[in-house]
Amino acid sequence: MVCIETHLQSFDWSTGYYHFPIDKATTTILSSTEHRRVVCTINQSVTIHAALMPLGEGSYIMINKKVRQQLKLKEGDRVELQLKKDESEYGMPMPETLRLMLDQDELGSRYFHSLTAGKQRNLIYIVSKVKSIDRQINKALAIMEHLKDVHGQLDFKLLNEKIKQFNQNI
């Protein structure tokens, strides 16, 4: 584990997008060409799964509005980060609801696992961002159905339509 201090910054080119810059030495320790996922604990209170995104000689970690609000952070605030390599299978926690669907649906699982790691994380996030187990199951079912409908060629616009269709059945 690596502990560093950094500051919340916004990007010069955009308002609303915030990040924590990570120095070159820390970036070198925690990433390689094939692995840049980390588990990041901010101010010893909120833990997120993130990627070290290249920035100059170092990197950065994106911070969303929800986390900023939860920690009451504003631009320029100093933070302490505890960083460690994310050794999990998907680079983020897999919701049990989606795991069960993948275990029960061989074709859907094959299509899911043929996707890029980033697309897999997108689908995991879609399911995990809702707290209701019923809604998680519904989203997982819609994802599995969509992947089979499109033979693994993920189309987020069609997936959103499929999720809306499944939500009407709740």
MILUMDREN-333171 format. One record per residue (C-alpha): x, y, z. Coordinates in pm, 1 decimal, decimal comma. Layout:
N
SITE        x        y        z
SITE        X        Y        Z
...
This chain:
170
SITE        x        y        z
SITE      0,0      0,0      0,0
SITE    116,4    351,4    -80,4
SITE      0,4    657,5    116,1
SITE     25,9   1001,2    -44,0
SITE   -110,8   1351,1     -1,7
SITE   -255,2   1534,9   -300,2
SITE   -516,9   1799,6   -378,6
SITE   -851,5   1790,6   -556,5
SITE   -816,6   1964,1   -892,2
SITE  -1042,1   2038,1  -1185,8
SITE   -929,2   2000,7  -1544,3
SITE   -835,6   2320,7  -1727,3
SITE  -1041,9   2220,1  -2029,8
SITE  -1367,7   2149,9  -1849,3
SITE  -1580,8   2246,4  -1555,8
SITE  -1734,0   1972,1  -1348,1
SITE  -1460,6   1710,4  -1391,6
SITE  -1235,0   1665,3  -1090,5
SITE   -935,7   1447,2  -1017,7
SITE   -651,8   1372,2   -780,4
SITE   -309,9   1408,0   -945,3
SITE    -74,7   1119,0   -866,7
SITE    301,3   1170,2   -882,4
SITE    534,0    976,9  -1114,1
SITE    691,1    763,1   -838,4
SITE    354,2    642,6   -707,5
SITE    228,3    582,6  -1061,1
SITE    537,8    371,5  -1135,0
SITE    491,1    162,5   -819,9
SITE    119,7     93,6   -876,0
SITE     82,9     55,1  -1251,3
SITE    224,2   -115,2  -1555,0
SITE    128,1   -124,7  -1920,5
SITE   -123,2   -404,8  -1850,3
SITE   -242,4   -304,8  -1503,2
SITE   -348,7     36,0  -1375,1
SITE   -650,1    -39,5  -1154,7
SITE   -624,9     64,6   -789,5
SITE   -828,9     60,4   -471,9
SITE   -820,9    415,1   -334,6
SITE   -921,9    510,4     19,1
SITE   -973,2    884,9     55,2
SITE   -913,0   1047,6    394,9
SITE   -948,8    706,0    559,3
SITE  -1324,4    710,9    500,5
SITE  -1437,6    643,7    142,1
SITE  -1297,7    363,7    -72,9
SITE  -1334,8    357,9   -450,1
SITE  -1205,2    138,3   -731,0
SITE  -1037,5    349,7   -996,9
SITE   -784,9    361,0  -1278,3
SITE   -459,6    551,6  -1280,8
SITE   -507,4    757,0  -1595,6
SITE   -190,0    889,4  -1762,6
SITE   -118,9   1259,2  -1707,2
SITE    221,6   1395,3  -1799,4
SITE    481,9   1180,3  -1623,6
SITE    235,7   1076,9  -1352,8
SITE   -132,9    995,7  -1353,0
SITE   -466,4   1097,2  -1203,8
SITE   -773,5    942,0  -1046,3
SITE  -1114,9   1076,3  -1149,8
SITE  -1348,3   1171,2   -864,4
SITE  -1721,2   1190,6   -923,6
SITE  -1967,3   1436,2   -775,0
SITE  -2117,8   1181,9   -534,9
SITE  -1781,2   1112,3   -370,3
SITE  -1691,3   1482,4   -361,4
SITE  -2022,3   1561,5   -190,5
SITE  -1990,0   1269,2     50,5
SITE  -1647,9   1396,1    161,0
SITE  -1745,8   1764,9    132,5
SITE  -1448,7   1828,3    -95,1
SITE  -1397,4   2137,6   -304,9
SITE  -1125,1   2227,0   -550,5
SITE   -787,8   2270,4   -383,1
SITE   -870,9   2064,2    -74,0
SITE   -583,6   1847,8     51,1
SITE   -657,2   1474,7     78,0
SITE   -474,8   1168,7    200,8
SITE   -495,1    871,5    -33,1
SITE   -418,5    511,5     52,8
SITE   -359,2    330,3   -274,8
SITE   -308,3    -36,0   -350,4
SITE   -321,3   -240,7   -667,3
SITE   -668,5   -372,2   -738,6
SITE   -618,1   -745,1   -772,1
SITE   -990,2   -822,4   -811,1
SITE  -1106,7  -1011,7  -1118,0
SITE  -1295,6   -719,6  -1271,7
SITE  -1125,5   -414,3  -1120,3
SITE  -1431,1   -343,8   -904,4
SITE  -1665,6   -546,0   -682,5
SITE  -1902,8   -777,0   -868,8
SITE  -2261,0   -752,8   -736,8
SITE  -2390,1  -1090,4   -623,4
SITE  -2701,3  -1047,5   -839,6
SITE  -2496,4  -1023,0  -1160,0
SITE  -2261,1  -1300,4  -1047,8
SITE  -2561,4  -1533,2  -1004,7
SITE  -2694,0  -1444,6  -1350,6
SITE  -2354,7  -1515,0  -1507,4
SITE  -2333,4  -1846,9  -1321,5
SITE  -2679,8  -1951,6  -1442,8
SITE  -2665,1  -1833,0  -1803,8
SITE  -2382,0  -1997,1  -1996,0
SITE  -2436,4  -1808,6  -2323,2
SITE  -2484,0  -1472,7  -2150,3
SITE  -2171,0  -1537,7  -1944,3
SITE  -1971,0  -1623,8  -2256,4
SITE  -2080,1  -1298,1  -2421,2
SITE  -2008,4  -1098,4  -2103,4
SITE  -1659,0  -1243,6  -2069,4
SITE  -1581,2  -1177,3  -2436,7
SITE  -1626,4   -802,5  -2376,9
SITE  -1332,8   -575,8  -2297,8
SITE  -1254,9   -527,1  -1929,4
SITE  -1382,1   -168,5  -1950,7
SITE  -1718,2   -274,3  -2095,8
SITE  -1747,7   -545,1  -1829,9
SITE  -1690,5   -278,1  -1562,1
SITE  -1953,8    -56,4  -1726,3
SITE  -2209,5   -335,8  -1699,2
SITE  -2106,1   -416,4  -1342,5
SITE  -2147,0    -48,6  -1253,9
SITE  -2493,0    -34,1  -1414,0
SITE  -2607,0   -315,1  -1183,1
SITE  -2420,5   -210,5   -869,4
SITE  -2521,3    156,9   -871,5
SITE  -2876,9     68,6   -765,0
SITE  -2925,7    -39,5   -403,9
SITE  -3251,7   -231,9   -440,6
SITE  -3185,9   -603,3   -493,5
SITE  -3502,0   -629,5   -707,6
SITE  -3377,5   -351,3   -936,7
SITE  -3030,1   -508,9   -951,3
SITE  -3184,3   -838,9  -1057,8
SITE  -3394,9   -658,1  -1315,5
SITE  -3091,5   -479,3  -1462,2
SITE  -2884,4   -798,3  -1462,6
SITE  -3164,1   -981,6  -1646,2
SITE  -3190,2   -700,1  -1900,6
SITE  -2813,7   -706,0  -1957,2
SITE  -2807,0  -1082,6  -2009,2
SITE  -3102,9  -1064,6  -2247,9
SITE  -2941,7   -776,9  -2439,8
SITE  -2607,4   -956,1  -2477,2
SITE  -2785,6  -1259,5  -2621,1
SITE  -3003,4  -1044,8  -2851,1
SITE  -2698,6   -872,0  -3000,6
SITE  -2469,3  -1178,5  -2991,5
SITE  -2226,9  -1006,1  -2754,5
SITE  -2195,4   -686,9  -2962,2
SITE  -2279,4   -444,9  -2679,9
SITE  -2484,1   -141,6  -2782,9
SITE  -2550,5     90,5  -2488,9
SITE  -2840,3    267,5  -2660,1
SITE  -3018,6    -63,7  -2719,6
SITE  -2924,1   -178,7  -2369,6
SITE  -3086,7    130,7  -2216,6
SITE  -3402,8     57,0  -2415,0
SITE  -3395,3   -303,6  -2290,7
SITE  -3353,6   -187,1  -1929,2
SITE  -3649,9     53,0  -1968,4
SITE  -3854,9   -233,2  -2110,6
SITE  -3764,0   -455,9  -1814,3
SITE  -3838,3   -171,4  -1568,5
SITE  -4194,2   -149,0  -1699,8
SITE  -4246,8   -506,3  -1581,0
SITE  -4165,6   -427,1  -1216,4
